[in-house]
Amino acid sequence: MNMMMGSRIHICFLVLCASVSIIPTPSLGHSHICLPDDHVALFIFGDSLFDAGNNNYFNTTIRANFYPYGETFFNYPTGRYSDGRIIPDFIAEFAKLPLIPAYLHPGYKRNADGANFASAGAGALVGTYPGYVINLQTQLSNFKRTKMLLKKEIGEAEAKTLVSRAVYITAIGSNDYVSAYFANSSVFQSSSPEEYVDMVIGNLTTVIKGIHKEGGRKFAFLNLAPLGCIPLFKATNEGECEEEITALVKLHNKALSHVLQELESQLKGFKHSITDLYSLVNEAVNNPLKYGFKEGETACCGSGPYRGVRTCGVTRVNGSVQGYELCENPSDYVNFDSSHPTERANLLYAKAMWNGNQNVTRPYNVKALVELK
């Protein structure tokens, strides 16, 4: 990078080049990384809406590392649950950052740009798909490790500045409700809807406070989409939405909004953005033509009614050939598979997060958080 960029250059430091070797060799060397004074990193937490492929790197069956995932933009399966890019990819692009790689990706990571800790299937509750996901509490632990690496790479003062300027985006909670519903879990059955939502929000709040304690100040969230009406549920409910899930989602979204307002007054320097994904998805599904889609309810990939049976990309189930249907043009569809958006829908939601007005994203949008000093 040109070192004669004037006053915009604020932080310059050395970073050791990555190597598969444990023992440093003369060929490694050092390279300068110089960040503009308005550089803002992006740290990503959550589930399959935000996972850039972390689940590829540990032993789990919850993966999207096979065709046709990734078919349109990357031309190969990256582990993202979409035909192409996901919401954080677009947010990074809007913020003039490179794609933020999965935290567990073995290749070189430029931690100064941020990291993606999200894990498909993850929930705020430790009991959501235990052993198959990186839960939110563990994602916080991974962020703490990244912060320690940053201190070593760029120095304590610079790391503190970077962490405080960064934006922390999170999408979590869907799996806490969907997995418990299908599993008829004892906790789910023995709790009232309000009590169960309180547990989910409570765990999320603990992690937010944990990030804040580490120096994070700017937070952005998606509330939950209308999960009861995704193809997964419509396929098993004769085309109707699953009202029990919808009721939980509404309780969750109300509680999330309330707790974020409380944290604004409780935590020093805390600023937040919350994007109304519930309304965005409802609009796109019910009025697809208005947003340039041709199909709102049926998924692009899967089988059964609404292609809502989870067979996208799977040719064998329990040893028998299953098969699945795949649409010709994913960008015509809101949903790529039974429960995840297409790249084009992800772009719509990312734009709303980035610079949506107060009707959809408030009190700040992500662009305003990035620009906030």
C-alpha positions in Angstrom: 0.0 0.0 0.0 1.3 3.5 -0.8 2.6 5.0 2.4 2.2 8.6 1.0 -1.6 8.7 1.5 -1.5 11.7 3.8 -3.5 12.2 6.9 -6.0 9.4 6.2 -3.4 6.9 7.4 -3.8 6.5 11.1 -2.7 3.0 12.1 0.4 1.3 10.6 1.8 -1.9 12.0 3.5 -5.1 11.1 1.8 -8.5 10.7 3.5 -11.8 10.4 2.6 -13.6 7.2 0.6 -16.8 7.7 2.4 -20.1 7.3 1.5 -23.7 7.6 4.9 -24.1 9.3 5.1 -24.1 13.1 8.7 -22.9 13.0 9.3 -19.5 11.5 11.5 -19.5 8.4 13.4 -16.8 6.7 11.0 -16.7 3.8 8.1 -15.5 6.0 9.2 -12.0 6.5 6.8 -9.2 7.5 4.5 -7.0 5.5 3.1 -3.5 6.4 -0.6 -3.1 6.9 -1.7 0.5 7.1 -5.3 1.3 7.9 -7.1 4.6 7.1 -8.2 6.6 10.1 -11.8 5.7 9.3 -11.2 2.0 9.1 -14.0 -0.1 10.7 -13.7 -3.9 11.2 -16.7 -6.2 11.0 -17.2 -9.0 13.6 -20.0 -11.4 12.7 -22.0 -13.7 15.1 -25.0 -16.0 14.5 -26.4 -18.9 12.6 -26.7 -20.1 9.0 -27.9 -16.7 7.8 -24.4 -15.4 8.6 -22.2 -18.5 8.5 -19.5 -18.2 5.8 -18.4 -21.8 6.2 -17.3 -22.4 9.8 -19.2 -25.7 10.0 -16.9 -27.0 7.2 -14.1 -27.3 9.7 -15.4 -29.5 12.5 -17.3 -32.7 12.7 -21.0 -31.9 12.1 -23.8 -32.9 9.8 -25.1 -29.4 9.6 -23.3 -28.2 6.5 -23.8 -26.6 3.1 -20.5 -27.8 1.6 -22.1 -29.5 -1.5 -23.7 -28.5 -4.8 -26.0 -26.5 -5.5 -25.0 -24.3 -2.6 -22.7 -21.5 -3.8 -23.6 -22.2 -7.5 -24.2 -18.7 -8.7 -21.5 -16.3 -7.3 -18.7 -18.6 -6.1 -19.3 -21.4 -8.5 -18.5 -23.9 -5.8 -20.0 -24.7 -2.3 -18.3 -22.5 0.3 -20.4 -23.6 3.3 -22.8 -20.7 2.9 -26.5 -21.7 3.0 -27.4 -19.9 -0.2 -26.8 -20.0 -3.9 -24.3 -17.2 -3.5 -23.4 -14.4 -1.1 -25.0 -14.0 2.3 -25.9 -10.8 4.2 -22.5 -10.2 5.9 -20.8 -10.5 2.5 -22.8 -7.6 1.2 -22.4 -5.5 4.4 -18.6 -6.0 4.1 -18.7 -4.8 0.5 -20.8 -1.8 1.4 -18.2 -1.0 4.1 -15.4 -1.3 1.6 -14.0 -4.4 3.3 -13.0 -7.7 1.6 -15.3 -10.7 2.2 -14.8 -11.7 5.9 -13.8 -15.4 6.0 -15.0 -18.0 8.4 -13.1 -17.9 11.6 -12.1 -21.6 11.4 -10.9 -21.3 7.8 -7.3 -22.5 7.9 -6.0 -19.9 5.4 -4.6 -16.5 6.2 -7.0 -14.1 7.9 -6.5 -10.4 8.2 -8.0 -9.9 11.6 -7.8 -6.2 11.3 -10.8 -6.4 8.9 -12.8 -8.6 11.3 -13.9 -12.2 11.6 -16.9 -14.3 11.0 -17.7 -16.6 14.0 -21.3 -17.6 12.9 -22.2 -21.3 12.8 -25.1 -22.9 10.9 -27.6 -24.4 13.4 -26.3 -22.3 16.3 -28.6 -20.8 18.9 -28.3 -18.5 21.8 -29.0 -21.5 24.1 -26.2 -24.0 24.7 -28.8 -26.8 24.4 -29.6 -26.0 20.7 -28.0 -28.8 18.6 -25.3 -29.4 21.2 -22.2 -30.9 19.7 -23.2 -30.0 16.1 -22.7 -26.2 16.2 -20.6 -23.4 17.7 -23.1 -21.9 20.1 -23.2 -18.2 20.7 -21.2 -18.3 24.0 -18.4 -20.2 22.2 -18.5 -17.6 19.4 -17.9 -15.0 22.1 -14.9 -17.0 23.3 -13.5 -17.1 19.7 -13.9 -13.3 19.5 -11.8 -13.0 22.7 -9.1 -15.1 21.1 -9.2 -13.0 18.0 -8.8 -9.9 20.2 -5.7 -11.4 21.8 -4.2 -12.1 18.4 -4.9 -8.5 17.4 -3.0 -7.3 20.5 0.0 -9.3 19.4 -0.3 -8.2 15.8 -0.8 -4.5 16.1 -0.3 -3.7 19.8 -2.6 -3.2 22.7 -3.5 0.5 22.1 -4.3 0.0 18.4 -6.3 -3.2 19.1 -8.3 -1.3 21.7 -9.1 1.4 19.1 -10.0 -1.2 16.4 -12.3 -3.1 18.7 -14.2 0.0 19.8 -14.6 1.3 16.2 -15.8 -2.1 14.9 -19.4 -3.1 14.2 -20.7 -6.3 15.6 -23.5 -7.9 13.6 -25.6 -10.7 14.9 -28.5 -13.0 13.6 -29.4 -15.6 16.2 -32.5 -17.2 17.7 -34.2 -19.0 14.9 -32.7 -22.4 15.7 -33.6 -22.1 19.4 -37.3 -22.1 18.5 -37.3 -24.4 15.4 -35.2 -27.1 16.9 -37.1 -27.2 20.2 -40.4 -27.3 18.3 -39.4 -30.3 16.2 -37.6 -32.1 19.1 -40.4 -31.5 21.6 -37.6 -30.7 24.1 -38.4 -30.9 27.8 -37.4 -27.4 28.4 -39.6 -26.1 25.6 -42.6 -28.2 26.8 -42.2 -27.3 30.5 -41.8 -23.5 29.9 -44.4 -21.0 28.9 -43.7 -19.2 25.6 -42.7 -16.1 27.6 -40.3 -18.0 29.8 -38.6 -19.7 26.8 -38.2 -16.4 25.0 -36.7 -14.9 28.2 -34.1 -17.7 28.2 -33.1 -17.1 24.6 -32.9 -13.3 25.0 -31.1 -13.7 28.4 -28.3 -15.7 26.8 -28.1 -13.2 23.9 -27.9 -10.3 26.4 -25.1 -12.0 28.3 -23.0 -12.3 25.1 -23.7 -8.7 24.1 -22.5 -7.6 27.5 -19.5 -9.9 27.1 -18.6 -8.2 23.7 -19.1 -4.8 25.4 -16.8 -5.7 28.2 -14.1 -6.5 25.6 -14.5 -3.0 24.2 -17.3 -3.4 21.6 -19.6 -0.4 21.3 -21.5 -0.6 18.0 -24.0 -3.5 17.5 -26.3 -4.4 14.7 -29.0 -7.1 14.8 -31.6 -8.7 12.6 -34.8 -9.6 14.3 -36.3 -13.0 13.4 -38.1 -13.6 10.1 -41.7 -15.1 10.1 -40.3 -18.6 10.6 -43.7 -20.2 10.9 -44.3 -19.4 7.2 -41.1 -20.6 5.6 -41.3 -23.5 3.1 -40.2 -25.9 5.8 -43.3 -25.4 7.8 -45.7 -24.9 5.0 -44.7 -28.2 3.5 -45.6 -30.1 6.7 -48.7 -28.0 7.5 -50.8 -28.3 4.4 -49.7 -24.9 3.1 -50.6 -23.1 6.3 -48.2 -21.2 8.5 -47.3 -22.7 11.9 -48.9 -20.3 14.3 -47.1 -21.6 17.4 -43.7 -20.7 15.9 -45.0 -17.3 14.6 -46.2 -16.4 18.1 -42.8 -17.2 19.6 -41.1 -15.1 16.9 -43.3 -12.1 17.7 -42.5 -12.5 21.4 -38.8 -12.7 20.6 -38.8 -9.7 18.4 -40.6 -7.5 20.9 -38.3 -8.7 23.7 -35.2 -8.1 21.6 -36.2 -4.5 20.8 -36.9 -3.9 24.5 -33.6 -5.2 25.8 -31.6 -3.3 23.2 -33.2 -0.1 24.4 -32.4 -1.0 28.0 -28.8 -1.7 27.1 -28.5 1.7 25.4 -29.1 3.3 28.8 -27.1 0.7 30.9 -23.9 0.2 28.9 -21.4 3.0 28.3 -21.1 4.0 24.7 -23.5 1.3 23.5 -25.1 2.1 20.2 -27.3 -0.3 18.2 -29.2 -1.0 15.0 -32.0 -3.4 14.6 -33.4 -4.3 11.2 -37.0 -5.6 10.9 -36.3 -8.8 9.0 -39.8 -10.0 9.9 -41.5 -7.3 7.8 -38.9 -7.5 5.0 -39.4 -11.2 4.5 -43.2 -10.9 4.8 -43.2 -8.2 2.1 -40.9 -10.1 -0.2 -42.9 -13.4 0.2 -46.3 -11.8 -0.2 -45.4 -9.3 -2.9 -42.5 -10.8 -4.8 -43.1 -8.9 -8.1 -42.7 -5.6 -6.2 -39.1 -6.6 -5.4 -38.3 -8.2 -8.7 -38.9 -11.8 -7.7 -41.2 -14.2 -9.5 -41.8 -16.6 -6.6 -42.2 -15.8 -2.9 -43.5 -19.0 -1.3 -41.9 -22.0 -3.0 -38.1 -22.5 -2.5 -35.7 -22.9 -5.4 -34.2 -26.1 -4.2 -35.7 -29.0 -2.3 -38.6 -31.4 -2.7 -42.2 -31.9 -1.7 -44.8 -29.1 -1.3 -43.2 -25.7 -1.7 -39.9 -27.6 -2.1 -40.0 -27.3 1.7 -38.6 -30.8 2.4 -34.9 -30.5 3.4 -33.4 -32.4 0.5 -31.5 -29.6 -1.3 -28.3 -31.1 -2.7 -28.9 -34.4 -0.9 -29.1 -37.5 -3.2 -29.1 -40.1 -0.4 -31.1 -40.3 2.8 -30.5 -43.3 5.1 -28.9 -45.1 2.2 -31.8 -44.6 -0.3 -31.7 -42.3 -3.3 -33.8 -39.2 -2.4 -33.4 -36.6 -5.2 -34.5 -33.0 -5.2 -35.8 -30.3 -7.5 -33.7 -27.3 -8.5 -35.0 -24.1 -10.1 -33.4 -22.7 -13.2 -32.8 -19.2 -11.9 -32.4 -18.7 -8.1 -32.7 -14.9 -8.5 -36.4 -15.3 -9.3 -36.9 -16.8 -5.9 -37.0 -15.3 -2.4 -36.1 -18.7 -0.8 -33.2 -20.8 -2.0 -34.0 -23.9 0.2 -36.5 -24.8 2.8 -35.3 -22.1 5.3 -32.7 -19.9 3.7 -32.8 -16.9 1.3 -31.3 -16.7 -2.2 -28.4 -14.4 -2.8 -30.8 -11.8 -4.3 -33.0 -11.8 -1.2 -29.9 -11.5 0.9 -28.9 -8.4 -1.0 -32.3 -6.9 -0.4 -32.0 -7.6 3.4 -28.4 -6.4 3.5 -29.3 -3.1 1.8 -32.0 -2.6 4.5 -29.5 -3.2 7.2 -26.9 -1.0 5.6 -28.9 2.2 4.9 -32.6 1.4 5.5 -34.8 4.2 6.8 -36.3 4.4 10.3 -39.3 2.3 9.1 -37.1 -0.8 8.8 -33.8 -0.1 10.6 -33.5 1.9 13.8 -32.3 3.9 15.7 -29.2 3.7 13.5 -28.6 1.8 10.3 -25.2 0.0 9.9 -23.9 2.7 7.6 -24.5 5.3 10.4 -22.8 3.0 12.9 -19.7 2.6 10.6 -19.5 6.4 10.3 -20.0 7.0 14.0 -16.8 8.1 15.8 
